[in-house]
Amino acid sequence: MSNDRSSAQTIGKITVNSARPGGWLVDLLLLGALWGSSFLFMRIGAAEFGALPTAGVRVMIATLVLLPLMVLRGQGPELVRHWKAVLLIGVSNSAIPFALFCYALLTINSGLAAVLNAAVPMFGALIAWAWFRERPSGSRIVGLLIGFAGVALLAGHDAGFKEGDRLSGVLAVLACLGACLSYGISANATRRFLTGVPAFATAAGSQLGASLALAIPTWYYWPAQMPSGKAWLAMLAVGVACTGLAYVLFFRLIATAGPSRALTVTFLVPVFAVFYGVIFLGEEVTAWMLMCAAIIACGVALSVGLIRLGRRGRSAPPAR
């Protein structure tokens, strides 16, 4: 094969093209910045809207952003064809984890929530092991153990907890882990039931399913006092930018860099989230949080196969 041609492969209906070796880095940083800020906006919104209405408003706004994009790309028939699976996955991929994170952010700092969110690939690997019988390699098993050890150390310490009783902090951490588990289930369910379904149909349909699931809880728990303009702006930001546009960016990143590189955004999200929390919310970052975050990052890298233990393979000759 000629080296003048860029390599490409098809994943589902997404074509992976590495013709822009530097462009995907920009997309990766932007996506990390967007998803990192979602914890900031969810915390601001949850303080006035409450957990369930915050999650509900977020997915409803995202639906309004993504549905027109899906229609413009002519993917509406695909959503109709796979509507049951898409809507149900929307519940596990958005409705449940968004609500759990919003609940957690009433008690813990946004940076701590984002660090716990970095455990999502580990849960995905565990679900794949149980569901698809994909036994992980020795390196990945070590990574799972290291990652969950980091989570346990982080959860067993008060660093990142807001003022309140200890039980509330533990429940908040468990809520974050429940959200990670839900993400892991939905990722594997997408692989099982929606392989080959166009990206925008999946994204828009999943947000629609989440909106339907959260519609009644959002109405029932709507705050008696109308939230402030600041809270509404936070909801617009998290719905339009951190959910709607971030999905578009994420699928473009998969197309230009491939799924393995896109997965590395997991390491950037906590960095941006901690930075935003310190600058805009005055949150404290402790040495314990940073140490646990580093342990979790190492565990994630091993558990998803980004790095491996053992003998080094032969290095490939440099591209010319």
C-alpha atoms as a printed R data frame, in Angstrom:
    type eleno elety resid chain resno       x       y      z
1   ATOM     1    CA   MET     A     1   0.000   0.000  0.000
2   ATOM     2    CA   SER     A     2   1.314   3.394 -0.909
3   ATOM     3    CA   ASN     A     3   2.326   5.632  1.966
4   ATOM     4    CA   ASP     A     4   0.892   8.615  0.102
5   ATOM     5    CA   ARG     A     5  -2.613   7.456  0.829
6   ATOM     6    CA   SER     A     6  -4.156   7.902  4.244
7   ATOM     7    CA   SER     A     7  -5.335   4.750  5.955
8   ATOM     8    CA   ALA     A     8  -9.064   4.344  6.521
9   ATOM     9    CA   GLN     A     9 -11.432   1.749  7.884
10  ATOM    10    CA   THR     A    10 -15.155   1.500  8.498
11  ATOM    11    CA   ILE     A    11 -16.610   1.016 11.966
12  ATOM    12    CA   GLY     A    12 -20.321   0.449 11.703
13  ATOM    13    CA   LYS     A    13 -21.283   3.258  9.372
14  ATOM    14    CA   ILE     A    14 -18.517   5.597 10.515
15  ATOM    15    CA   THR     A    15 -15.438   5.848  8.329
16  ATOM    16    CA   VAL     A    16 -12.196   6.227 10.238
17  ATOM    17    CA   ASN     A    17  -9.766   8.425  8.354
18  ATOM    18    CA   SER     A    18  -6.393   9.442  9.747
19  ATOM    19    CA   ALA     A    19  -5.664  12.022  7.065
20  ATOM    20    CA   ARG     A    20  -5.614  14.831  9.621
21  ATOM    21    CA   PRO     A    21  -3.069  13.648 12.205
22  ATOM    22    CA   GLY     A    22  -3.078  16.944 14.052
23  ATOM    23    CA   GLY     A    23  -6.729  17.852 13.655
24  ATOM    24    CA   TRP     A    24  -8.039  15.132 15.950
25  ATOM    25    CA   LEU     A    25  -5.944  16.511 18.819
26  ATOM    26    CA   VAL     A    26  -7.845  19.785 18.607
27  ATOM    27    CA   ASP     A    27 -11.143  17.903 18.615
28  ATOM    28    CA   LEU     A    28  -9.974  15.802 21.570
29  ATOM    29    CA   LEU     A    29  -9.048  18.848 23.641
30  ATOM    30    CA   LEU     A    30 -12.290  20.622 22.776
31  ATOM    31    CA   LEU     A    31 -14.356  17.567 23.684
32  ATOM    32    CA   GLY     A    32 -12.519  17.200 26.987
33  ATOM    33    CA   ALA     A    33 -13.168  20.867 27.732
34  ATOM    34    CA   LEU     A    34 -16.879  20.517 26.921
35  ATOM    35    CA   TRP     A    35 -17.487  17.348 28.906
36  ATOM    36    CA   GLY     A    36 -15.361  18.645 31.756
37  ATOM    37    CA   SER     A    37 -17.542  21.742 32.011
38  ATOM    38    CA   SER     A    38 -20.710  19.632 32.183
39  ATOM    39    CA   PHE     A    39 -19.984  18.887 35.856
40  ATOM    40    CA   LEU     A    40 -19.700  22.603 36.568
41  ATOM    41    CA   PHE     A    41 -23.017  23.385 34.854
42  ATOM    42    CA   MET     A    42 -24.812  20.408 36.398
43  ATOM    43    CA   ARG     A    43 -23.734  21.510 39.861
44  ATOM    44    CA   ILE     A    44 -24.963  25.051 39.248
45  ATOM    45    CA   GLY     A    45 -28.255  23.800 37.823
46  ATOM    46    CA   ALA     A    46 -28.891  21.118 40.444
47  ATOM    47    CA   ALA     A    47 -28.565  23.658 43.266
48  ATOM    48    CA   GLU     A    48 -31.747  25.391 42.032
49  ATOM    49    CA   PHE     A    49 -33.559  22.906 39.803
50  ATOM    50    CA   GLY     A    50 -32.913  19.790 41.863
51  ATOM    51    CA   ALA     A    51 -31.352  16.573 40.588
52  ATOM    52    CA   LEU     A    52 -34.123  15.105 38.424
53  ATOM    53    CA   PRO     A    53 -35.281  18.366 36.792
54  ATOM    54    CA   THR     A    54 -31.656  19.236 35.984
55  ATOM    55    CA   ALA     A    55 -31.170  15.922 34.215
56  ATOM    56    CA   GLY     A    56 -34.535  16.280 32.479
57  ATOM    57    CA   VAL     A    57 -33.934  19.784 31.188
58  ATOM    58    CA   ARG     A    58 -30.460  18.794 29.987
59  ATOM    59    CA   VAL     A    59 -31.649  15.926 27.798
60  ATOM    60    CA   MET     A    60 -34.668  17.851 26.520
61  ATOM    61    CA   ILE     A    61 -32.478  20.700 25.305
62  ATOM    62    CA   ALA     A    62 -30.043  18.201 23.777
63  ATOM    63    CA   THR     A    63 -32.937  16.526 21.962
64  ATOM    64    CA   LEU     A    64 -33.960  19.849 20.432
65  ATOM    65    CA   VAL     A    65 -30.387  20.288 19.189
66  ATOM    66    CA   LEU     A    66 -29.797  16.768 17.856
67  ATOM    67    CA   LEU     A    67 -33.127  15.899 16.236
68  ATOM    68    CA   PRO     A    68 -32.873  18.587 13.508
69  ATOM    69    CA   LEU     A    69 -29.268  17.546 12.801
70  ATOM    70    CA   MET     A    70 -30.394  13.955 12.445
71  ATOM    71    CA   VAL     A    71 -33.163  14.923 10.032
72  ATOM    72    CA   LEU     A    72 -30.801  17.064  7.959
73  ATOM    73    CA   ARG     A    73 -28.487  14.069  7.590
74  ATOM    74    CA   GLY     A    74 -31.387  11.894  6.458
75  ATOM    75    CA   GLN     A    75 -31.101   9.444  9.355
76  ATOM    76    CA   GLY     A    76 -34.707   9.684 10.536
77  ATOM    77    CA   PRO     A    77 -35.745   6.338  8.955
78  ATOM    78    CA   GLU     A    78 -32.938   4.579 10.845
79  ATOM    79    CA   LEU     A    79 -34.282   5.918 14.138
80  ATOM    80    CA   VAL     A    80 -37.775   4.698 13.262
81  ATOM    81    CA   ARG     A    81 -36.411   1.268 12.333
82  ATOM    82    CA   HIS     A    82 -34.510   0.820 15.615
83  ATOM    83    CA   TRP     A    83 -36.637   2.986 17.892
84  ATOM    84    CA   LYS     A    84 -37.108   0.484 20.735
85  ATOM    85    CA   ALA     A    85 -33.410  -0.209 21.280
86  ATOM    86    CA   VAL     A    86 -32.408   3.431 20.778
87  ATOM    87    CA   LEU     A    87 -34.944   4.793 23.248
88  ATOM    88    CA   LEU     A    88 -34.126   2.188 25.894
89  ATOM    89    CA   ILE     A    89 -30.394   2.771 25.570
90  ATOM    90    CA   GLY     A    90 -31.099   6.472 25.995
91  ATOM    91    CA   VAL     A    91 -32.463   5.672 29.449
92  ATOM    92    CA   SER     A    92 -29.281   3.865 30.525
93  ATOM    93    CA   ASN     A    93 -26.883   6.146 28.648
94  ATOM    94    CA   SER     A    94 -28.336   9.515 29.629
95  ATOM    95    CA   ALA     A    95 -31.403   9.552 31.883
96  ATOM    96    CA   ILE     A    96 -30.047   7.381 34.696
97  ATOM    97    CA   PRO     A    97 -26.400   8.567 34.786
98  ATOM    98    CA   PHE     A    98 -27.281  12.252 34.385
99  ATOM    99    CA   ALA     A    99 -29.788  12.034 37.256
100 ATOM   100    CA   LEU     A   100 -27.299  10.180 39.475
101 ATOM   101    CA   PHE     A   101 -24.509  12.677 38.804
102 ATOM   102    CA   CYS     A   102 -26.840  15.594 39.491
103 ATOM   103    CA   TYR     A   103 -27.813  13.996 42.791
104 ATOM   104    CA   ALA     A   104 -24.160  13.439 43.680
105 ATOM   105    CA   LEU     A   105 -23.207  17.024 42.847
106 ATOM   106    CA   LEU     A   106 -25.514  18.245 45.590
107 ATOM   107    CA   THR     A   107 -22.999  16.758 48.046
108 ATOM   108    CA   ILE     A   108 -19.590  16.375 46.414
109 ATOM   109    CA   ASN     A   109 -17.412  18.709 44.363
110 ATOM   110    CA   SER     A   110 -17.556  18.677 40.576
111 ATOM   111    CA   GLY     A   111 -13.889  17.683 40.371
112 ATOM   112    CA   LEU     A   112 -14.435  14.595 42.522
113 ATOM   113    CA   ALA     A   113 -17.450  13.574 40.434
114 ATOM   114    CA   ALA     A   114 -15.403  13.918 37.237
115 ATOM   115    CA   VAL     A   115 -12.563  11.819 38.670
116 ATOM   116    CA   LEU     A   116 -15.044   9.062 39.538
117 ATOM   117    CA   ASN     A   117 -16.506   9.357 36.033
118 ATOM   118    CA   ALA     A   118 -13.092   8.295 34.704
119 ATOM   119    CA   ALA     A   119 -13.941   4.778 35.910
120 ATOM   120    CA   VAL     A   120 -16.479   4.340 33.082
121 ATOM   121    CA   PRO     A   121 -14.119   2.350 30.775
122 ATOM   122    CA   MET     A   122 -13.391  -0.055 33.622
123 ATOM   123    CA   PHE     A   123 -17.075  -0.764 34.119
124 ATOM   124    CA   GLY     A   124 -17.410  -1.160 30.363
125 ATOM   125    CA   ALA     A   125 -14.644  -3.763 30.385
126 ATOM   126    CA   LEU     A   126 -16.300  -5.663 33.241
127 ATOM   127    CA   ILE     A   127 -19.688  -5.680 31.499
128 ATOM   128    CA   ALA     A   128 -18.066  -6.887 28.263
129 ATOM   129    CA   TRP     A   129 -16.397  -9.668 30.243
130 ATOM   130    CA   ALA     A   130 -19.727 -10.785 31.746
131 ATOM   131    CA   TRP     A   131 -21.892 -10.206 28.662
132 ATOM   132    CA   PHE     A   132 -19.697 -11.142 25.719
133 ATOM   133    CA   ARG     A   133 -17.368 -13.512 27.602
134 ATOM   134    CA   GLU     A   134 -14.430 -11.366 26.562
135 ATOM   135    CA   ARG     A   135 -11.899 -12.419 29.143
136 ATOM   136    CA   PRO     A   136  -9.474  -9.532 29.613
137 ATOM   137    CA   SER     A   137  -5.733 -10.067 29.455
138 ATOM   138    CA   GLY     A   138  -3.559 -10.101 32.530
139 ATOM   139    CA   SER     A   139  -2.713  -6.424 32.061
140 ATOM   140    CA   ARG     A   140  -6.377  -5.481 31.875
141 ATOM   141    CA   ILE     A   141  -7.237  -7.460 34.999
142 ATOM   142    CA   VAL     A   142  -4.425  -5.685 36.853
143 ATOM   143    CA   GLY     A   143  -5.772  -2.397 35.513
144 ATOM   144    CA   LEU     A   144  -9.265  -3.169 36.809
145 ATOM   145    CA   LEU     A   145  -7.885  -3.946 40.257
146 ATOM   146    CA   ILE     A   146  -5.740  -0.795 40.310
147 ATOM   147    CA   GLY     A   147  -8.571   1.389 39.055
148 ATOM   148    CA   PHE     A   148 -11.104   0.172 41.573
149 ATOM   149    CA   ALA     A   149  -8.509   0.463 44.327
150 ATOM   150    CA   GLY     A   150  -8.136   4.129 43.386
151 ATOM   151    CA   VAL     A   151 -11.907   4.572 43.489
152 ATOM   152    CA   ALA     A   152 -12.078   2.904 46.915
153 ATOM   153    CA   LEU     A   153  -9.307   5.128 48.270
154 ATOM   154    CA   LEU     A   154 -11.041   8.208 46.923
155 ATOM   155    CA   ALA     A   155 -14.448   7.195 48.276
156 ATOM   156    CA   GLY     A   156 -13.017   6.354 51.677
157 ATOM   157    CA   HIS     A   157 -11.662   9.840 52.224
158 ATOM   158    CA   ASP     A   158 -13.427  13.148 52.843
159 ATOM   159    CA   ALA     A   159 -11.497  14.995 50.128
160 ATOM   160    CA   GLY     A   160 -13.903  16.689 47.740
161 ATOM   161    CA   PHE     A   161 -16.954  16.339 50.002
162 ATOM   162    CA   LYS     A   162 -19.037  19.409 50.696
163 ATOM   163    CA   GLU     A   163 -20.215  20.219 54.185
164 ATOM   164    CA   GLY     A   164 -22.668  17.656 55.474
165 ATOM   165    CA   ASP     A   165 -22.855  14.265 57.106
166 ATOM   166    CA   ARG     A   166 -20.573  11.432 56.110
167 ATOM   167    CA   LEU     A   167 -23.443   9.245 54.908
168 ATOM   168    CA   SER     A   168 -24.474  11.809 52.282
169 ATOM   169    CA   GLY     A   169 -20.960  11.827 50.878
170 ATOM   170    CA   VAL     A   170 -20.827   8.043 50.650
171 ATOM   171    CA   LEU     A   171 -24.235   7.943 48.940
172 ATOM   172    CA   ALA     A   172 -23.029  10.576 46.467
173 ATOM   173    CA   VAL     A   173 -19.960   8.493 45.600
174 ATOM   174    CA   LEU     A   174 -22.150   5.406 45.174
175 ATOM   175    CA   ALA     A   175 -24.404   7.435 42.870
176 ATOM   176    CA   CYS     A   176 -21.394   8.321 40.706
177 ATOM   177    CA   LEU     A   177 -20.359   4.678 40.549
178 ATOM   178    CA   GLY     A   178 -23.934   3.736 39.653
179 ATOM   179    CA   ALA     A   179 -23.768   6.241 36.808
180 ATOM   180    CA   CYS     A   180 -20.499   4.684 35.611
181 ATOM   181    CA   LEU     A   181 -22.099   1.238 35.702
182 ATOM   182    CA   SER     A   182 -25.054   2.524 33.690
183 ATOM   183    CA   TYR     A   183 -22.679   3.978 31.096
184 ATOM   184    CA   GLY     A   184 -20.858   0.651 30.882
185 ATOM   185    CA   ILE     A   185 -24.111  -1.260 30.363
186 ATOM   186    CA   SER     A   186 -25.346   1.140 27.688
187 ATOM   187    CA   ALA     A   187 -22.036   1.037 25.796
188 ATOM   188    CA   ASN     A   188 -22.190  -2.739 25.553
189 ATOM   189    CA   ALA     A   189 -25.918  -2.690 24.768
190 ATOM   190    CA   THR     A   190 -25.194  -0.276 21.918
191 ATOM   191    CA   ARG     A   191 -22.594  -2.695 20.604
192 ATOM   192    CA   ARG     A   192 -25.043  -5.602 20.909
193 ATOM   193    CA   PHE     A   193 -28.206  -4.036 19.483
194 ATOM   194    CA   LEU     A   194 -27.226  -0.933 17.504
195 ATOM   195    CA   THR     A   195 -24.118  -1.923 15.558
196 ATOM   196    CA   GLY     A   196 -24.284  -0.213 12.162
197 ATOM   197    CA   VAL     A   197 -26.967   2.302 13.140
198 ATOM   198    CA   PRO     A   198 -25.889   5.827 12.039
199 ATOM   199    CA   ALA     A   199 -24.359   7.935 14.775
200 ATOM   200    CA   PHE     A   200 -26.818  10.835 14.694
201 ATOM   201    CA   ALA     A   201 -29.805   8.486 14.821
202 ATOM   202    CA   THR     A   202 -28.377   6.871 17.935
203 ATOM   203    CA   ALA     A   203 -27.443  10.182 19.568
204 ATOM   204    CA   ALA     A   204 -30.727  11.982 18.862
205 ATOM   205    CA   GLY     A   205 -32.859   8.938 19.627
206 ATOM   206    CA   SER     A   206 -31.093   8.261 22.895
207 ATOM   207    CA   GLN     A   207 -31.672  11.824 24.070
208 ATOM   208    CA   LEU     A   208 -35.310  11.542 23.039
209 ATOM   209    CA   GLY     A   209 -35.634   8.329 25.043
210 ATOM   210    CA   ALA     A   210 -34.024   9.991 28.064
211 ATOM   211    CA   SER     A   211 -36.376  12.959 27.717
212 ATOM   212    CA   LEU     A   212 -39.414  10.702 27.707
213 ATOM   213    CA   ALA     A   213 -38.149   8.797 30.741
214 ATOM   214    CA   LEU     A   214 -37.477  11.979 32.721
215 ATOM   215    CA   ALA     A   215 -40.535  13.967 31.623
216 ATOM   216    CA   ILE     A   216 -42.816  12.991 34.535
217 ATOM   217    CA   PRO     A   217 -40.077  13.134 37.247
218 ATOM   218    CA   THR     A   218 -39.032  16.552 35.928
219 ATOM   219    CA   TRP     A   219 -42.612  17.824 36.153
220 ATOM   220    CA   TYR     A   220 -43.250  16.248 39.572
221 ATOM   221    CA   TYR     A   221 -40.054  17.558 41.197
222 ATOM   222    CA   TRP     A   222 -40.046  20.947 39.476
223 ATOM   223    CA   PRO     A   223 -38.933  23.577 42.028
224 ATOM   224    CA   ALA     A   224 -41.617  25.732 43.596
225 ATOM   225    CA   GLN     A   225 -39.495  28.831 43.025
226 ATOM   226    CA   MET     A   226 -38.470  29.615 39.455
227 ATOM   227    CA   PRO     A   227 -34.698  29.082 39.026
228 ATOM   228    CA   SER     A   228 -32.542  32.119 38.401
229 ATOM   229    CA   GLY     A   229 -31.215  33.257 35.049
230 ATOM   230    CA   LYS     A   230 -27.796  31.893 36.017
231 ATOM   231    CA   ALA     A   231 -29.239  28.410 36.506
232 ATOM   232    CA   TRP     A   232 -31.097  28.574 33.179
233 ATOM   233    CA   LEU     A   233 -27.930  29.639 31.379
234 ATOM   234    CA   ALA     A   234 -26.129  26.696 32.941
235 ATOM   235    CA   MET     A   235 -28.857  24.386 31.621
236 ATOM   236    CA   LEU     A   236 -28.594  25.857 28.134
237 ATOM   237    CA   ALA     A   237 -24.834  25.407 28.195
238 ATOM   238    CA   VAL     A   238 -24.941  21.796 29.390
239 ATOM   239    CA   GLY     A   239 -27.767  20.906 27.001
240 ATOM   240    CA   VAL     A   240 -26.537  22.624 23.844
241 ATOM   241    CA   ALA     A   241 -22.752  22.522 24.187
242 ATOM   242    CA   CYS     A   242 -21.937  19.703 26.617
243 ATOM   243    CA   THR     A   243 -24.536  17.267 25.305
244 ATOM   244    CA   GLY     A   244 -25.807  18.177 21.828
245 ATOM   245    CA   LEU     A   245 -22.668  19.612 20.234
246 ATOM   246    CA   ALA     A   246 -20.371  17.314 22.217
247 ATOM   247    CA   TYR     A   247 -22.072  14.291 20.660
248 ATOM   248    CA   VAL     A   248 -21.416  15.720 17.200
249 ATOM   249    CA   LEU     A   249 -17.783  16.342 18.105
250 ATOM   250    CA   PHE     A   250 -17.384  12.889 19.626
251 ATOM   251    CA   PHE     A   251 -18.588  11.105 16.507
252 ATOM   252    CA   ARG     A   252 -16.355  13.289 14.350
253 ATOM   253    CA   LEU     A   253 -13.431  12.337 16.599
254 ATOM   254    CA   ILE     A   254 -14.217   8.648 16.106
255 ATOM   255    CA   ALA     A   255 -14.290   9.228 12.344
256 ATOM   256    CA   THR     A   256 -10.967  11.083 12.192
257 ATOM   257    CA   ALA     A   257  -8.953   9.360 14.939
258 ATOM   258    CA   GLY     A   258 -10.648   6.039 15.632
259 ATOM   259    CA   PRO     A   259 -12.402   4.778 18.776
260 ATOM   260    CA   SER     A   260  -9.220   3.983 20.735
261 ATOM   261    CA   ARG     A   261  -7.918   7.532 20.503
262 ATOM   262    CA   ALA     A   262 -11.386   8.950 21.141
263 ATOM   263    CA   LEU     A   263 -11.459   6.956 24.373
264 ATOM   264    CA   THR     A   264  -8.509   8.919 25.742
265 ATOM   265    CA   VAL     A   265 -10.856  11.858 26.321
266 ATOM   266    CA   THR     A   266 -11.621  10.042 29.595
267 ATOM   267    CA   PHE     A   267  -8.294  11.309 30.952
268 ATOM   268    CA   LEU     A   268  -8.915  14.920 29.934
269 ATOM   269    CA   VAL     A   269 -12.407  15.347 31.387
270 ATOM   270    CA   PRO     A   270 -11.320  15.310 35.073
271 ATOM   271    CA   VAL     A   271  -8.475  17.740 34.332
272 ATOM   272    CA   PHE     A   272 -10.848  20.311 32.864
273 ATOM   273    CA   ALA     A   273 -13.529  19.642 35.494
274 ATOM   274    CA   VAL     A   274 -11.107  20.200 38.376
275 ATOM   275    CA   PHE     A   275  -9.786  23.363 36.703
276 ATOM   276    CA   TYR     A   276 -13.296  24.780 36.229
277 ATOM   277    CA   GLY     A   277 -14.250  23.896 39.796
278 ATOM   278    CA   VAL     A   278 -11.252  25.696 41.234
279 ATOM   279    CA   ILE     A   279 -11.607  28.803 39.037
280 ATOM   280    CA   PHE     A   280 -15.379  29.292 39.003
281 ATOM   281    CA   LEU     A   281 -16.630  27.553 42.151
282 ATOM   282    CA   GLY     A   282 -13.668  27.935 44.498
283 ATOM   283    CA   GLU     A   283 -13.450  24.173 45.049
284 ATOM   284    CA   GLU     A   284 -10.470  22.712 46.867
285 ATOM   285    CA   VAL     A   285  -8.142  20.240 45.195
286 ATOM   286    CA   THR     A   286  -6.235  18.117 47.673
287 ATOM   287    CA   ALA     A   287  -3.118  16.027 47.241
288 ATOM   288    CA   TRP     A   288  -5.237  12.965 48.094
289 ATOM   289    CA   MET     A   289  -7.616  13.652 45.188
290 ATOM   290    CA   LEU     A   290  -4.712  14.068 42.779
291 ATOM   291    CA   MET     A   291  -3.054  10.858 43.971
292 ATOM   292    CA   CYS     A   292  -6.269   8.856 43.632
293 ATOM   293    CA   ALA     A   293  -6.933  10.405 40.225
294 ATOM   294    CA   ALA     A   294  -3.498   9.266 39.055
295 ATOM   295    CA   ILE     A   295  -4.171   5.727 40.338
296 ATOM   296    CA   ILE     A   296  -7.543   5.620 38.560
297 ATOM   297    CA   ALA     A   297  -5.980   6.929 35.346
298 ATOM   298    CA   CYS     A   298  -3.346   4.180 35.431
299 ATOM   299    CA   GLY     A   299  -6.027   1.591 36.043
300 ATOM   300    CA   VAL     A   300  -8.163   2.859 33.180
301 ATOM   301    CA   ALA     A   301  -5.202   2.918 30.790
302 ATOM   302    CA   LEU     A   302  -4.404  -0.711 31.622
303 ATOM   303    CA   SER     A   303  -8.004  -1.940 31.680
304 ATOM   304    CA   VAL     A   304  -8.822  -0.586 28.218
305 ATOM   305    CA   GLY     A   305  -5.536  -1.723 26.683
306 ATOM   306    CA   LEU     A   306  -3.973   1.682 26.100
307 ATOM   307    CA   ILE     A   307  -0.877   0.435 27.909
308 ATOM   308    CA   ARG     A   308   0.197  -3.154 28.630
309 ATOM   309    CA   LEU     A   309   2.404  -4.911 31.122
310 ATOM   310    CA   GLY     A   310   4.920  -7.589 30.210
311 ATOM   311    CA   ARG     A   311   7.313  -8.026 27.359
312 ATOM   312    CA   ARG     A   312   7.573  -5.375 24.737
313 ATOM   313    CA   GLY     A   313   6.729  -6.373 21.240
314 ATOM   314    CA   ARG     A   314   8.887  -5.538 18.295
315 ATOM   315    CA   SER     A   315   8.618  -1.913 17.454
316 ATOM   316    CA   ALA     A   316   7.220  -1.130 14.050
317 ATOM   317    CA   PRO     A   317   9.474   0.741 11.624
318 ATOM   318    CA   PRO     A   318   8.791   4.464 11.522
319 ATOM   319    CA   ALA     A   319   6.476   5.697  8.803
320 ATOM   320    CA   ARG     A   320   8.185   7.457  5.947
